[in-house]
Amino acid sequence: MTYPEAMVVGLIQGVTELFPVSSLGHNVLIPALVGGSWARDLNVSASESPYLAYIVGLHVATAIALLIYFWRDWVKIIGAWFSSIRAGRVTTPYQKLAWMIIFATIPVGLVGLKFEHVFRVLFGKPIRAAIFLVVNGLILYAGEKFRTRKSLRADAEVAAQRVPATGAVAPAGAHGGAALAHEQGGTVPAGGAVAAAAAGAGGGTVGTPVRQVASHASGNRASRIAEQAVARSSDERLTAMSYWQAVIIGSVQILALLAGISRDGVTMVAGMFRGLSREDAARFAFLLATPVILAAGVLKLGDLVTLGKGIYGPIIAGSILSGVGAYVSVRFLVRYFQTRTLTPFAIYCVLFGLFSIIYLQVK
């Protein structure tokens, strides 16, 4: 594996792992489309392939990028999980969210351990990856076209709850700020969960308008306060789901074992089908992806050591680019899905998939 191959694939992996366009599909298709040494060196379905070891390194780098971006969330989630074990019960939103993530991850973990190799060998072929990429695009399009009324109402409620740039405090939604207040040991006035989260992050009192809180901060700190406010409000809404709903949403990640199907894309569609807003579905998808991607990388570290001999330099270079690409991507997508749809990604997947099918047949 050469440095150019490793760096190009690494950057594409980091971006496409989080964009709903299937990183595995691109990892299979791009070498085949380029041809030559790329097709020979970068064959994910080949037995004892160094390329497979390389992808392991990329997954670890992507997971690290997600952990860095969501580190505040994971500190709360992991801490809440331990506290729920000590207490022997679940009483706070973050405790419930921790167990929701665990339960939702179990199905894909079990199937991945048992059938990952079979799926990779059978479906890690370029033409099949192209077909499934088209299927992925159709799933994304259908997810937007046939959204449930509950999901559309959730979008409207989230938009109403979000504090606008003018600093006005929107009323709390159906779930209000009660759960968050219970977790923080206080009460939430009519300002709602978003105001409460912003006040808590900025050091103000619950119910203080975000503009007043943020006026004491500037630049990046003010931006972080706003991000934390949105995140806490989203987590509160997510925990209104039942555990079974979380398991159903998490289970669709199994489809991502097929090269061409996006883990985040199908998880988002499942979340919206179960009534989540697009923004909350995206956040839940990113949170669910982190342990799955990290576990996939860690479990294959042995392959990285044995199969990656002689290409450690390219692996490190590509992994760095993958991590940077993943961090920039998730930062962009968290904001993107607050107001925009999956449709552009659906169109891209269909067009790129069809182009790949035609090109691979005629070349």
Sequence and secondary structure as in RCSB ss.txt:
>XXXX:A:sequence
MTYPEAMVVGLIQGVTELFPVSSLGHNVLIPALVGGSWARDLNVSASESPYLAYIVGLHVATAIALLIYFWRDWV
KIIGAWFSSIRAGRVTTPYQKLAWMIIFATIPVGLVGLKFEHVFRVLFGKPIRAAIFLVVNGLILYAGEKFRTRK
SLRADAEVAAQRVPATGAVAPAGAHGGAALAHEQGGTVPAGGAVAAAAAGAGGGTVGTPVRQVASHASGNRASRI
AEQAVARSSDERLTAMSYWQAVIIGSVQILALLAGISRDGVTMVAGMFRGLSREDAARFAFLLATPVILAAGVLK
LGDLVTLGKGIYGPIIAGSILSGVGAYVSVRFLVRYFQTRTLTPFAIYCVLFGLFSIIYLQVK
>XXXX:A:secstr
  HHHHHHHHHHHHHHTTTTT HHHHHHHHHHHH THHHHH  TTSTT HHHHHHHHHHHHHHHHHHHHTHHHHH
HHHHHHHHHHHHTS  SHHHHHHHHHHHHHHHHHHHHHHHHHHHHHHH SHHHHHHHHHHHHHHHHHHHHT  HH
HHHHHHHHHHHS  TT       TTTTHHHHHHHTS   TTHHHHHHHHHHHT  TT  HHHHHTT  HHHHHHH
HHHHHHHHHHHHHTTS HHHHHHHHHGGGGGGSTT  HHHHHHHHHHHTT  HHHHHHHHHHHHHHHHHHHHHHT
HHHHHHH TT HHHHHHHHHHHHHHHHHHHHHHHHHHHH  SHHHHHHHHHHHHHHHHHHHH 
